[in-house]
Amino acid sequence: MAVKTKMKPLEKTVRKRLIDFDMTLTDLSNEMGWSLQYTLDVIRGKTQGPASITNKIKILNFLELDIEE
């Protein structure tokens, strides 16, 4: 049986904003030029390093979100 994990606040906010923009995570991934898995890793905080921080900021700017995390 699969174990469900709770969505982190950033992921929940991004998903809600995607609904506002009438977009899917796949649309966001395509817009950013990344794979769906990498995009999910960034918004879930599973990647580390300067590139992941920069890419998280790119997502927030694209979705017009102002979040401190």
Secondary structure in CASP SS format (residue, H / E / C, confidence):
PFRMAT SS
TARGET T0000
AUTHOR 0000-0000-0000
METHOD secondary structure of the structure
MODEL  1
M C 1.00
A C 1.00
V C 1.00
K C 1.00
T C 1.00
K C 1.00
M C 1.00
K C 1.00
P H 1.00
L H 1.00
E H 1.00
K H 1.00
T H 1.00
V H 1.00
R H 1.00
K H 1.00
R H 1.00
L H 1.00
I H 1.00
D H 1.00
F C 1.00
D C 1.00
M C 1.00
T C 1.00
L H 1.00
T H 1.00
D H 1.00
L H 1.00
S H 1.00
N H 1.00
E H 1.00
M H 1.00
G C 1.00
W C 1.00
S C 1.00
L H 1.00
Q H 1.00
Y H 1.00
T H 1.00
L H 1.00
D H 1.00
V H 1.00
I H 1.00
R H 1.00
G C 1.00
K C 1.00
T C 1.00
Q C 1.00
G C 1.00
P H 1.00
A H 1.00
S H 1.00
I H 1.00
T H 1.00
N H 1.00
K H 1.00
I H 1.00
K H 1.00
I H 1.00
L H 1.00
N H 1.00
F H 1.00
L C 1.00
E C 1.00
L C 1.00
D C 1.00
I C 1.00
E C 1.00
E C 1.00
END
